[in-house]
């Protein structure tokens, strides 16, 4: 699979590079977060949220909306699923990683999505990007055998457990957590936990 640089014009429909944020302390703190053999996602980490950059993200990127800062770390080479939010997501790479991205507009009326439309981008270490709300994404992938660490910034309570039951039809059947709509691949191991609607290959970056 071809892997593009985030400076490539192909990335512009998915997000933008954030150039005026100070992430040094954030990346230093990320060095102390776990790096498992599989993938771990923590929506909110108090140590990361106590850093000054949290206020900068909240004020300058999210227009003073309350936010949370967590992380997604580990080892992964597969697409497995795509998700989207009603809001942008900030990713900051502590180590080089690969983002597999698509467009929400390519989801069909029956909520299937053709994985051949996915594009891969290398997010270099120490780089921050805003991923737009209409961009399909999921867990990052390894850029090398040593795994990845990725800061994840979202509006407060995103990805937390739902408070109510939701419909089994329409877009509502994709809602698996607060502000999280998910479409999974049949080979992802998510059957019974998410709507299976990815058509085609379970994309691998290996």
Phi and psi in degrees as GROMACS dihedral restraints (atoms count N, CA, C in turn):
[ dihedral_restraints ]
;  ai    aj    ak    al  type     phi  dphi    fc
    3     4     5     6     1   -72.1    20    10
    4     5     6     7     1   134.7    20    10
    6     7     8     9     1  -114.4    20    10
    7     8     9    10     1   118.4    20    10
    9    10    11    12     1   -91.5    20    10
   10    11    12    13     1   159.2    20    10
   12    13    14    15     1   -80.7    20    10
   13    14    15    16     1   150.6    20    10
   15    16    17    18     1   -71.0    20    10
   16    17    18    19     1    -9.9    20    10
   18    19    20    21     1   -82.7    20    10
   19    20    21    22     1    -8.4    20    10
   21    22    23    24     1   -67.9    20    10
   22    23    24    25     1   145.1    20    10
   24    25    26    27     1   -61.3    20    10
   25    26    27    28     1   -21.5    20    10
   27    28    29    30     1   -62.9    20    10
   28    29    30    31     1   -25.2    20    10
   30    31    32    33     1   -75.9    20    10
   31    32    33    34     1   -19.6    20    10
   33    34    35    36     1   -62.2    20    10
   34    35    36    37     1   -28.8    20    10
   36    37    38    39     1   -78.7    20    10
   37    38    39    40     1   -14.6    20    10
   39    40    41    42     1   -97.9    20    10
   40    41    42    43     1   -29.6    20    10
   42    43    44    45     1   179.1    20    10
   43    44    45    46     1  -166.7    20    10
   45    46    47    48     1  -145.6    20    10
   46    47    48    49     1   154.1    20    10
   48    49    50    51     1   -80.9    20    10
   49    50    51    52     1   133.1    20    10
   51    52    53    54     1   -94.9    20    10
   52    53    54    55     1   112.6    20    10
   54    55    56    57     1   -99.5    20    10
   55    56    57    58     1   -16.3    20    10
   57    58    59    60     1  -114.2    20    10
   58    59    60    61     1    32.9    20    10
   60    61    62    63     1  -113.1    20    10
   61    62    63    64     1   142.9    20    10
   63    64    65    66     1   -98.7    20    10
   64    65    66    67     1   105.5    20    10
   66    67    68    69     1  -110.1    20    10
   67    68    69    70     1     7.0    20    10
   69    70    71    72     1   -56.8    20    10
   70    71    72    73     1   -50.4    20    10
   72    73    74    75     1   -65.4    20    10
   73    74    75    76     1   -36.6    20    10
   75    76    77    78     1   -62.7    20    10
   76    77    78    79     1   -45.1    20    10
   78    79    80    81     1   -69.5    20    10
   79    80    81    82     1   -33.5    20    10
   81    82    83    84     1   -64.9    20    10
   82    83    84    85     1   -42.0    20    10
   84    85    86    87     1   -65.0    20    10
   85    86    87    88     1   -33.4    20    10
   87    88    89    90     1   -66.0    20    10
   88    89    90    91     1   -23.4    20    10
   90    91    92    93     1   -62.6    20    10
   91    92    93    94     1   -21.4    20    10
   93    94    95    96     1   -97.6    20    10
   94    95    96    97     1     3.6    20    10
   96    97    98    99     1   -87.2    20    10
   97    98    99   100     1   154.4    20    10
   99   100   101   102     1   -66.5    20    10
  100   101   102   103     1   153.3    20    10
  102   103   104   105     1  -131.8    20    10
  103   104   105   106     1    83.3    20    10
  105   106   107   108     1   -78.2    20    10
  106   107   108   109     1   171.6    20    10
  108   109   110   111     1   -71.4    20    10
  109   110   111   112     1   -28.1    20    10
  111   112   113   114     1  -102.3    20    10
  112   113   114   115     1  -136.2    20    10
  114   115   116   117     1  -128.0    20    10
  115   116   117   118     1   134.7    20    10
  117   118   119   120     1  -120.8    20    10
  118   119   120   121     1   138.2    20    10
  120   121   122   123     1  -127.3    20    10
  121   122   123   124     1   123.7    20    10
  123   124   125   126     1  -117.0    20    10
  124   125   126   127     1   112.8    20    10
  126   127   128   129     1   -64.3    20    10
  127   128   129   130     1   -36.3    20    10
  129   130   131   132     1  -140.3    20    10
  130   131   132   133     1   123.4    20    10
  132   133   134   135     1  -121.7    20    10
  133   134   135   136     1   113.4    20    10
  135   136   137   138     1   -57.3    20    10
  136   137   138   139     1   -33.8    20    10
  138   139   140   141     1   -66.1    20    10
  139   140   141   142     1   -38.7    20    10
  141   142   143   144     1   -72.6    20    10
  142   143   144   145     1   -37.9    20    10
  144   145   146   147     1   -72.6    20    10
  145   146   147   148     1   -14.9    20    10
  147   148   149   150     1   -82.2    20    10
  148   149   150   151     1    -9.4    20    10
  150   151   152   153     1   -78.7    20    10
  151   152   153   154     1   150.2    20    10
  153   154   155   156     1   -57.5    20    10
  154   155   156   157     1   -29.3    20    10
  156   157   158   159     1   -64.3    20    10
  157   158   159   160     1   -23.1    20    10
  159   160   161   162     1   -59.5    20    10
  160   161   162   163     1   -44.9    20    10
  162   163   164   165     1   -65.4    20    10
  163   164   165   166     1   -36.3    20    10
  165   166   167   168     1   -65.2    20    10
  166   167   168   169     1   -46.0    20    10
  168   169   170   171     1   -59.0    20    10
  169   170   171   172     1   -45.2    20    10
  171   172   173   174     1   -63.7    20    10
  172   173   174   175     1   -44.5    20    10
  174   175   176   177     1   -78.2    20    10
  175   176   177   178     1   -44.2    20    10
  177   178   179   180     1   -92.3    20    10
  178   179   180   181     1   -30.0    20    10
  180   181   182   183     1  -101.1    20    10
  181   182   183   184     1   -39.8    20    10
  183   184   185   186     1  -103.5    20    10
  184   185   186   187     1     9.7    20    10
  186   187   188   189     1    59.2    20    10
  187   188   189   190     1    37.2    20    10
  189   190   191   192     1    76.6    20    10
  190   191   192   193     1     9.8    20    10
  192   193   194   195     1   -69.1    20    10
  193   194   195   196     1   144.6    20    10
  195   196   197   198     1   -62.1    20    10
  196   197   198   199     1   139.1    20    10
  198   199   200   201     1  -128.8    20    10
  199   200   201   202     1   171.8    20    10
  201   202   203   204     1  -131.3    20    10
  202   203   204   205     1   148.2    20    10
  204   205   206   207     1  -122.6    20    10
  205   206   207   208     1   123.4    20    10
  207   208   209   210     1  -136.2    20    10
  208   209   210   211     1  -154.4    20    10
  210   211   212   213     1  -155.5    20    10
  211   212   213   214     1   157.7    20    10
  213   214   215   216     1  -128.7    20    10
  214   215   216   217     1   114.6    20    10
  216   217   218   219     1  -126.8    20    10
  217   218   219   220     1   159.1    20    10
  219   220   221   222     1   139.1    20    10
  220   221   222   223     1  -147.1    20    10
  222   223   224   225     1  -134.8    20    10
  223   224   225   226     1   126.4    20    10
  225   226   227   228     1  -159.1    20    10
  226   227   228   229     1   142.5    20    10
  228   229   230   231     1  -127.8    20    10
  229   230   231   232     1    -3.1    20    10
  231   232   233   234     1  -113.2    20    10
  232   233   234   235     1   154.4    20    10
  234   235   236   237     1   -69.0    20    10
  235   236   237   238     1   -56.0    20    10
  237   238   239   240     1    67.1    20    10
  238   239   240   241     1   -44.1    20    10
  240   241   242   243     1  -163.0    20    10
  241   242   243   244     1   168.5    20    10
  243   244   245   246     1  -131.3    20    10
  244   245   246   247     1   145.8    20    10
  246   247   248   249     1  -133.5    20    10
  247   248   249   250     1   162.6    20    10
  249   250   251   252     1  -146.6    20    10
  250   251   252   253     1   162.2    20    10
  252   253   254   255     1  -125.9    20    10
  253   254   255   256     1   173.6    20    10
  255   256   257   258     1   -92.6    20    10
  256   257   258   259     1    22.7    20    10
  258   259   260   261     1  -156.7    20    10
  259   260   261   262     1   158.4    20    10
  261   262   263   264     1   -68.2    20    10
  262   263   264   265     1   157.3    20    10
  264   265   266   267     1  -124.3    20    10
  265   266   267   268     1   135.4    20    10
  267   268   269   270     1   -97.9    20    10
  268   269   270   271     1   131.3    20    10
  270   271   272   273     1  -117.3    20    10
  271   272   273   274     1   134.3    20    10
  273   274   275   276     1  -125.5    20    10
  274   275   276   277     1   122.7    20    10
  276   277   278   279     1   -86.1    20    10
  277   278   279   280     1   120.6    20    10
  279   280   281   282     1   -83.0    20    10
  280   281   282   283     1   -32.4    20    10
  282   283   284   285     1  -126.0    20    10
  283   284   285   286     1   154.9    20    10
  285   286   287   288     1   -51.1    20    10
  286   287   288   289     1   140.3    20    10
  288   289   290   291     1  -151.2    20    10
  289   290   291   292     1   169.5    20    10
  291   292   293   294     1  -117.7    20    10
  292   293   294   295     1   131.5    20    10
  294   295   296   297     1  -103.6    20    10
  295   296   297   298     1   130.5    20    10
  297   298   299   300     1  -101.6    20    10
  298   299   300   301     1   118.3    20    10
  300   301   302   303     1  -128.1    20    10
  301   302   303   304     1   149.9    20    10
  303   304   305   306     1  -147.1    20    10
  304   305   306   307     1  -176.4    20    10
  306   307   308   309     1  -113.2    20    10
  307   308   309   310     1   131.1    20    10
  309   310   311   312     1   -57.1    20    10
  310   311   312   313     1   -31.4    20    10
  312   313   314   315     1   -63.9    20    10
  313   314   315   316     1   -17.0    20    10
  315   316   317   318     1   -90.2    20    10
  316   317   318   319     1    -0.6    20    10
  318   319   320   321     1   -71.2    20    10
  319   320   321   322     1   133.1    20    10
  321   322   323   324     1   -78.3    20    10
  322   323   324   325     1   174.7    20    10
  324   325   326   327     1   -65.1    20    10
  325   326   327   328     1   -24.6    20    10
  327   328   329   330     1   -95.6    20    10
  328   329   330   331     1    14.5    20    10
  330   331   332   333     1    66.3    20    10
  331   332   333   334     1    32.5    20    10
  333   334   335   336     1  -101.4    20    10
  334   335   336   337     1   160.9    20    10
  336   337   338   339     1  -144.3    20    10
  337   338   339   340     1   131.7    20    10
  339   340   341   342     1   -84.4    20    10
  340   341   342   343     1   115.7    20    10
  342   343   344   345     1   -68.3    20    10
  343   344   345   346     1   -12.6    20    10
  345   346   347   348     1   -67.3    20    10
  346   347   348   349     1   -13.6    20    10
  348   349   350   351     1   -84.6    20    10
  349   350   351   352     1    -9.1    20    10
  351   352   353   354     1   -67.1    20    10
  352   353   354   355     1   140.8    20    10
  354   355   356   357     1  -123.6    20    10
  355   356   357   358     1   147.6    20    10
  357   358   359   360     1  -109.1    20    10
  358   359   360   361     1   139.6    20    10
  360   361   362   363     1  -135.8    20    10
  361   362   363   364     1   136.4    20    10
  363   364   365   366     1   -83.0    20    10
  364   365   366   367     1   122.4    20    10
  366   367   368   369     1  -102.7    20    10
  367   368   369   370     1   106.2    20    10
  369   370   371   372     1   -69.8    20    10
  370   371   372   373     1   154.0    20    10
  372   373   374   375     1   -53.3    20    10
  373   374   375   376     1   143.8    20    10
  375   376   377   378     1    73.3    20    10
  376   377   378   379     1    14.1    20    10
  378   379   380   381     1  -108.9    20    10
  379   380   381   382     1   136.4    20    10
  381   382   383   384     1  -111.9    20    10
  382   383   384   385     1   136.8    20    10
  384   385   386   387     1  -133.4    20    10
  385   386   387   388     1   149.2    20    10
  387   388   389   390     1   -96.9    20    10
  388   389   390   391     1   123.1    20    10
  390   391   392   393     1   -98.7    20    10
  391   392   393   394     1   121.7    20    10
  393   394   395   396     1   -68.0    20    10
  394   395   396   397     1   157.9    20    10
  396   397   398   399     1   -59.8    20    10
  397   398   399   400     1   -30.4    20    10
  399   400   401   402     1   -88.1    20    10
  400   401   402   403     1     7.3    20    10
  402   403   404   405     1   -92.2    20    10
  403   404   405   406     1   125.6    20    10
  405   406   407   408     1   -78.0    20    10
  406   407   408   409     1   136.8    20    10
  408   409   410   411     1  -158.4    20    10
  409   410   411   412     1   174.4    20    10
  411   412   413   414     1  -160.3    20    10
  412   413   414   415     1  -150.6    20    10
  414   415   416   417     1   -62.7    20    10
  415   416   417   418     1   140.5    20    10
  417   418   419   420     1   -61.3    20    10
  418   419   420   421     1   168.0    20    10
  420   421   422   423     1  -119.5    20    10
  421   422   423   424     1   156.3    20    10
  423   424   425   426     1   -61.7    20    10
  424   425   426   427     1   138.1    20    10
  426   427   428   429     1   -93.0    20    10
  427   428   429   430     1   -18.8    20    10
  429   430   431   432     1  -152.1    20    10
  430   431   432   433     1  -179.1    20    10
  432   433   434   435     1   -72.1    20    10
  433   434   435   436     1    -9.1    20    10
  435   436   437   438     1   -90.1    20    10
  436   437   438   439     1    10.7    20    10
  438   439   440   441     1    81.0    20    10
  439   440   441   442     1  -172.8    20    10
  441   442   443   444     1  -140.9    20    10
  442   443   444   445     1   154.2    20    10
  444   445   446   447     1  -130.0    20    10
  445   446   447   448     1   125.0    20    10
  447   448   449   450     1  -132.8    20    10
  448   449   450   451     1   121.9    20    10
  450   451   452   453     1   -71.0    20    10
  451   452   453   454     1   137.1    20    10
  453   454   455   456     1  -126.1    20    10
  454   455   456   457     1   118.1    20    10
  456   457   458   459     1  -114.3    20    10
  457   458   459   460     1   129.4    20    10
  459   460   461   462     1  -146.6    20    10
  460   461   462   463     1   164.7    20    10
  462   463   464   465     1   -57.6    20    10
  463   464   465   466     1   146.5    20    10
  465   466   467   468     1   -53.0    20    10
  466   467   468   469     1   137.0    20    10
  468   469   470   471     1    80.3    20    10
  469   470   471   472     1    -3.5    20    10
  471   472   473   474     1   -59.5    20    10
  472   473   474   475     1   139.0    20    10
  474   475   476   477     1    74.5    20    10
  475   476   477   478     1     5.4    20    10
  477   478   479   480     1   -83.1    20    10
  478   479   480   481     1   167.8    20    10
  480   481   482   483     1   -62.8    20    10
  481   482   483   484     1   140.8    20    10
  483   484   485   486     1   -68.5    20    10
  484   485   486   487     1   149.8    20    10
  486   487   488   489     1   -91.0    20    10
  487   488   489   490     1   -23.2    20    10
  489   490   491   492     1  -132.6    20    10
  490   491   492   493     1   164.0    20    10
  492   493   494   495     1   -79.8    20    10
  493   494   495   496     1   154.9    20    10
  495   496   497   498     1  -126.9    20    10
  496   497   498   499     1   165.0    20    10
  498   499   500   501     1   -65.0    20    10
  499   500   501   502     1   156.7    20    10
  501   502   503   504     1  -100.9    20    10
  502   503   504   505     1    17.9    20    10
  504   505   506   507     1  -137.9    20    10
  505   506   507   508     1   164.2    20    10
  507   508   509   510     1    64.6    20    10
  508   509   510   511     1  -167.2    20    10
  510   511   512   513     1   -62.5    20    10
  511   512   513   514     1   -26.6    20    10
  513   514   515   516     1   -59.3    20    10
  514   515   516   517     1   -26.0    20    10
  516   517   518   519     1   -72.1    20    10
  517   518   519   520     1   -11.7    20    10
  519   520   521   522     1   -87.0    20    10
  520   521   522   523     1   -13.2    20    10
  522   523   524   525     1   -75.2    20    10
  523   524   525   526     1   114.0    20    10
  525   526   527   528     1  -112.7    20    10
  526   527   528   529     1   -12.5    20    10
  528   529   530   531     1  -160.4    20    10
  529   530   531   532     1   172.8    20    10
  531   532   533   534     1   -59.9    20    10
  532   533   534   535     1   127.2    20    10
  534   535   536   537     1    59.9    20    10
  535   536   537   538     1    31.3    20    10
  537   538   539   540     1  -137.5    20    10
  538   539   540   541     1   110.4    20    10
  540   541   542   543     1  -105.6    20    10
  541   542   543   544     1   127.4    20    10
  543   544   545   546     1  -129.9    20    10
  544   545   546   547     1   135.7    20    10
  546   547   548   549     1  -125.1    20    10
  547   548   549   550     1   123.8    20    10
  549   550   551   552     1  -109.7    20    10
  550   551   552   553     1   163.0    20    10
  552   553   554   555     1   -93.6    20    10
  553   554   555   556     1   149.4    20    10
  555   556   557   558     1   -62.2    20    10
  556   557   558   559     1   -22.7    20    10
  558   559   560   561     1   -97.6    20    10
  559   560   561   562     1    13.1    20    10
  561   562   563   564     1   -83.6    20    10
  562   563   564   565     1   -17.3    20    10
  564   565   566   567     1    82.8    20    10
  565   566   567   568     1     9.9    20    10
  567   568   569   570     1  -102.3    20    10
  568   569   570   571     1     6.1    20    10
  570   571   572   573     1   -60.0    20    10
  571   572   573   574     1   133.4    20    10
  573   574   575   576     1    91.2    20    10
  574   575   576   577     1   -15.2    20    10
  576   577   578   579     1  -111.0    20    10
  577   578   579   580     1   -21.2    20    10
  579   580   581   582     1  -149.5    20    10
  580   581   582   583     1   159.9    20    10
  582   583   584   585     1   -67.6    20    10
  583   584   585   586     1   128.7    20    10
  585   586   587   588     1   -91.7    20    10
  586   587   588   589     1   107.8    20    10
  588   589   590   591     1  -145.1    20    10
  589   590   591   592     1     5.1    20    10
  591   592   593   594     1   -81.3    20    10
  592   593   594   595     1   125.1    20    10
  594   595   596   597     1  -106.1    20    10
  595   596   597   598     1   131.5    20    10
  597   598   599   600     1   108.0    20    10
  598   599   600   601     1  -159.6    20    10
  600   601   602   603     1   -70.2    20    10
  601   602   603   604     1   143.5    20    10
  603   604   605   606     1   -79.2    20    10
  604   605   606   607     1    96.0    20    10
  606   607   608   609     1   -53.6    20    10
  607   608   609   610     1   135.6    20    10
  609   610   611   612     1  -123.1    20    10
  610   611   612   613     1   141.5    20    10
  612   613   614   615     1   -92.8    20    10
  613   614   615   616     1    -1.2    20    10
